[in-house]
Amino acid sequence: MRARLWYGPAAHGVGLDRVARYLRGPLGCRAETRVRQRHGKSFEQIVLSDPVPVVIEMDRRPEVSGEAADLVSRLPAKAPPGLADKLAACTARLDLYDGPGGARLAPATATARSVLVPLAFAMDAIVEEVDSGRLLFFPLPEPPRQPLLLAVLDAVLGGLGRLLALLALRR
């Protein structure tokens, strides 16, 4: 396994067929789905051959939450705000393996990231590069905060403007 995309309940309705459509559609990847047998069980996979060779499997086992909690416990103190909470809420993941024919997936390359980053953003997921342990987290932007003094001035000026408008209407 080379990388994992951890995600929470918001993306649970997303199946591998939908992920494959997204990869083929907006991302322009060459992807196909297939079913493989392992240990007497069937596993659905997405196989990408272009622009990056990778095999993707979905993991929704109950143990995934515990594995996400283990990752949270190993986060450095300087981790971005919100990362621990987001990771703790993860209940499923996509596991990414080397591509067909043994083609090695290198998640840190620009080509691999051109697929992983938009996929993670679309699924509200966190990318884990397994070999390096690096986590890629893409929080949605927050609206800029206005300093308190400017907020008070805006409120006073807005109220004054409404008062003047009311006085002008009475004439």
N, C-alpha and C positions, 0 to 999 in steps of 0.2 A: 504494500500500500504506500502510495507516494503523497497523497493529500486527502483531506476530509473537509467537507462543507457541513458545518453544524448548523441546524436550524430548529426553530420551535414550532409550537402548535399552529401558528398563522399559516405555515406552508404545508401542513399535513394533508390538505386536500390535493396537493400536487403529486401526481404519479410520475413514474419514469417516462410514460408516453408523452406527457405534457412537457417534461424537461427536454426530451428529444426534439419535440416540435419547436421549442424555444431555441435550442442549439442550432437546428437547421434553419429556422426562420431569421429572426433578428441578428443572430451571431454568424450566420452563413457557414456553419460547420457541416462537414460531411459526416452524418451520424445514422446509425441503424440500430434497431433493437433486436435482441436475441434472448433465448432462454437457454440456460446451462444447468446441468445436473451436478450437484456436489453433495456428498454425504447423504444421498438418497432424497435430496430436496431440490426443487426447481428454483432457480434464481434468474430473474429478469435483469438484463444488462443493456446499457447503451454503449455502443462501440463507436468512438470517434476515430477517424483516420486523417482528417484534415480540418483545421490547420495544426492540430496537435494530436498525437496518438494517445488515446486514453480509453480505459474501460471503466464505466461507472456503474456502481450498484447502490441500491437504497438500503439503509439499515434503520429499521424502526423497532428493534427489539427493546423490551423494557430496560435492559441494562445500559442503553445509550445514555439515559439521564444520569446514571451513576458515573459513567465514564466522563461525561461533561463536568460533573461535580469534581472529579479528580483533577481535570484540567484547571478548574477554578482555583483549587487549593494550591496549584503550582504557579499561579500567575505572579509576576514580580510586583513589588509595591508600586512601581512607577507605571503600571498598566493604565491605558486610557480609561477615563471615567466611563462607567456604564458597561465596560467589557465583561466584568464579572457577572453582573446581573443578566446580561444578554446570554452569556454562555450558560449560566445556571438554569435558564429557561429552555435550553435546547433539549429536545426529546427525540430527535432523529438526525440522520446525517446521510450524505452521499459519500461513499468511499470511492476514491479514484486510484486506479491501478495502472501499471505500465500498459501500453497499447498493444494492439494485435501484432503477432509475430515477434514479441519481445522488445518492441520499440520502447525505449525508456522515457517515462514522463519526468520532466524536470519542471516542477511547479514554479520555481523562481524565475524562469525565463520570461521575457516579454511576450512571446507567442502564447505560452501557457496562461499567463496572467490576462491576456486579451480575451480569454474564454472564461477563466475562473472568476475574475473580478465582476464582470457583468452578471454572470450566473448567480454569484453570491449576493449581489445587490438585489437582483430580481426576487430571490428567495428570502431576503432579509437574513442572510446566513453569515457565518464566520468561516474563513478559510484557514485551515491548519496545514502548514507544510510539515509533513510527518518527520522527514529527516532532520530538519533544522529546528523543529519545534516552534517556528515562527507562526504567529496568529495575525491574520489580516482582518481588521474590523472596520466596517464602514458605517459609522453612525449617520443617521439622516441629519441634515443641517438644521440647527435651531434658529428661530428668528433672532436677530440681534436684540440685545437688551438695551433699553434706554436708561441712562443715568437717572436717579430719582429726581434731581433738580429739574432736568428737562421734562420729565413726565409731569411734574407739578405745574411747570410753566405752560405746557401744552394744555393741561386741564383748565387752568385759569384763563388762558387766552381763548380757548374754545368756548368756555362759559361766557366770557365777556363778549365774544362775537355773537353768540346767540342772543344775549341781552340787547345788544345794539340792533340786531335784526328785528327783535320784537318791538323795540321803541320805534324803529323806522316804519314798521307795519301799522302802528297806532296813529300815525300822522295822517 
